[in-house]
Amino acid sequence: MIHNFNAGPSILPKEVFQQASEAIINFNNTGLSILEIGHRTPLFESVLEEARQLVKELMGLNSDKEVLFLHGGASTQFFQVPMNLLGANQTAAYLDCGVWGTKAIKEAKNFGNVEVVASSKDKNYTYIPKGFTISDNASYFHYTTNNTIEGTEMFDIPEVPNGIPLIADMSSDILSRQMDFNKFGLIYAGAQKNIGAAGVNLLIIDKHILKGVDRKIPSMVDYRQHIENGSMLNTPPVFAIYVCLLTLRWLKNLGGIGAIENINNQKAKLLYDTLDNSSIFRPTVAKEDRSKMNVVFVMDDPQKEKEFAALCETNDFIGVQGHRSVGGFRVSLYNALPLESVVALTEAMKSYEL
């Protein structure tokens, strides 16, 4: 059995792979492939609408929230958010907790002023800053909920001054745990970790924050245009959206976000308990900020790291090598990863340590 711990694109439920592959040959018994159906036909319109409604249902979204499926990964949103929400003479507040937050800050500076309210760069992003304040004059506050590379996760929703939109990059932990999603003005997430296949970006936008800025915005990056056209301003990524629909159905049938959160907690506890009880494996992140999606750890002996990496390859543990900026190992525990894969990995870790 292959155990896929890739950080993204990553594992999907087996039934989603099966259903998606069948649809490539024969979509809904139409005799047509999902790859060839017209995006403005009832065949695809029903896919898009069901996916949209499932997002609203699973996340408990209120009527103020619009759901979009757009081209481009989360990195597109690094500039699309400030282009739509940050005026040239305005200031946006950002939390810097890792590589992706740093990239978002860089792009935002092209459109207006940026205040970094706190940063964990001083300790190589191994913790989440606390006790920061956000100006009540900020255009919005942006943060990354889970830092895929560094292995930190922010479990509490930040408090923002009344009227300040809360913007979150949830690419690597969306739909993995329950929270009040209605507190956010805008949520974005690349699909390729917990939602589906690479090639589509999920956005949830509170329509009240789209008041417009004093600049001309090209149609293809104007949120208002995408809302007006129902995610079909141009040809959408049809197959990627269909895979999202299948994954959302799987999550609903499993019992929703609460059910998958319980499973994710079991996986994370098993792996972190193994690390905490080990004399050779060492977690790198502050305990209270440990991600339940991306577990990062090292071994202080370089030779043992090489030996354990070889052991992982022999046992078909795929994607466990740490990011080049951190080193060591990174084990991703996304929604579709079965508990048995974590059991197999932790047993291998314990056996190696003996």
Secondary structure, DSSP 8 states (H G I E B T S, - for coil): --EE--SSS----HHHHHHHHHHHH-GGGSSS-TTTS-TTSHHHHHHHHHHHHHHHHHHT--TTEEEEEESS-HHHHHHHHHHHH--TT-EEEEEE-SHHHHHHHHHHTTTSEEEEEEE-GGGTT-S---S----TT-S-EEEESEETTTTEE--S-----TT--EEEE-TTTTTSS---GGG-SEEEEESTTTTS-TT-EEEEEEGGG----SS---GGG-HHHHHHTTT-SS---HHHHHHHHHHHHHHHHHT-HHHHHHHHHHHHHHHHHHHHT-SSEEE-S-GGGB-SSEEEEEES-HHHHHHHHHHHHHTTEES-B--TTT-SEEEE--TTS-HHHHHHHHHHHHHHH-
